[in-house]
Amino acid sequence: MKRKLLLAASFIIIAWVASSCEDNNCQQCKIVTRKTSDNSIVSSTGGTEYCGAELAAFKAANPTITNPVLGTVTKAECN
């Protein structure tokens, strides 16, 4: 009986500790298009929070794009 209670208590503590770990590497990111002449925002998406590997994948999938015809720069901005 004592062994079962100890096992159950250990399981609950381990589950609690494992679920309380959060990735501190989280940032709010959005895609922003700015004019190159005065750096004003032309368009912007709503911000979404990305953490860890998701954050790295988001940044890799959204490189900086310069459009010389329109005079704009589109890039992912995270803070």
C-alpha positions as CSV (number, residue, x, y, z in Angstrom):
1,M,0.0,0.0,0.0
2,K,2.8,2.4,0.9
3,R,4.7,1.6,-2.2
4,K,1.6,2.4,-4.4
5,L,1.1,5.7,-2.6
6,L,4.8,6.6,-3.0
7,L,4.6,5.6,-6.7
8,A,1.5,7.7,-7.3
9,A,3.0,10.7,-5.5
10,S,6.2,10.4,-7.5
11,F,4.2,10.2,-10.8
12,I,2.2,13.3,-9.9
13,I,5.3,15.3,-8.9
14,I,7.1,14.3,-12.1
15,A,4.1,15.2,-14.2
16,W,3.8,18.6,-12.5
17,V,7.5,19.4,-13.0
18,A,7.6,18.3,-16.6
19,S,4.5,20.4,-17.5
20,S,5.9,23.5,-15.7
21,C,8.9,23.8,-18.0
22,E,8.4,26.4,-20.7
23,D,10.7,27.6,-23.4
24,N,12.0,31.0,-22.6
25,N,13.0,31.6,-26.2
26,C,9.6,33.0,-27.3
27,Q,9.0,36.0,-29.5
28,Q,6.0,37.8,-31.0
29,C,6.5,37.8,-34.8
30,K,4.8,39.4,-37.8
31,I,5.5,40.0,-41.5
32,V,6.0,43.7,-42.2
33,T,6.3,45.5,-45.5
34,R,8.0,48.9,-45.3
35,K,8.9,51.7,-47.8
36,T,12.6,52.0,-48.3
37,S,12.4,55.8,-48.7
38,D,11.0,56.7,-45.2
39,N,10.7,53.3,-43.5
40,S,7.0,53.7,-43.0
41,I,4.8,50.6,-42.8
42,V,2.9,49.7,-45.9
43,S,1.3,46.5,-44.6
44,S,1.6,44.2,-41.6
45,T,0.2,40.9,-40.5
46,G,-1.1,40.2,-37.0
47,G,1.5,39.1,-34.5
48,T,1.8,35.5,-33.5
49,E,4.0,34.0,-30.7
50,Y,6.6,31.5,-31.8
51,C,8.9,29.5,-29.4
52,G,12.1,27.5,-29.9
53,A,12.2,25.4,-33.1
54,E,9.0,27.1,-34.4
55,L,10.7,30.5,-34.1
56,A,13.8,29.4,-36.0
57,A,11.6,27.8,-38.7
58,F,9.4,30.9,-39.0
59,K,12.5,33.1,-39.5
60,A,14.1,30.7,-42.0
61,A,10.8,30.5,-44.0
62,N,10.5,34.3,-44.2
63,P,13.6,35.9,-45.6
64,T,14.0,39.6,-46.3
65,I,12.7,40.5,-49.7
66,T,13.5,43.8,-51.4
67,N,11.3,45.0,-54.3
68,P,13.2,47.7,-56.2
69,V,10.2,48.5,-58.4
70,L,7.9,49.3,-55.6
71,G,10.7,50.5,-53.3
72,T,9.6,48.2,-50.4
73,V,11.2,45.7,-48.1
74,T,9.3,42.8,-46.7
75,K,10.6,40.9,-43.7
76,A,9.7,39.0,-40.5
77,E,10.0,41.3,-37.4
78,C,10.2,39.6,-34.0
79,N,10.4,41.1,-30.6
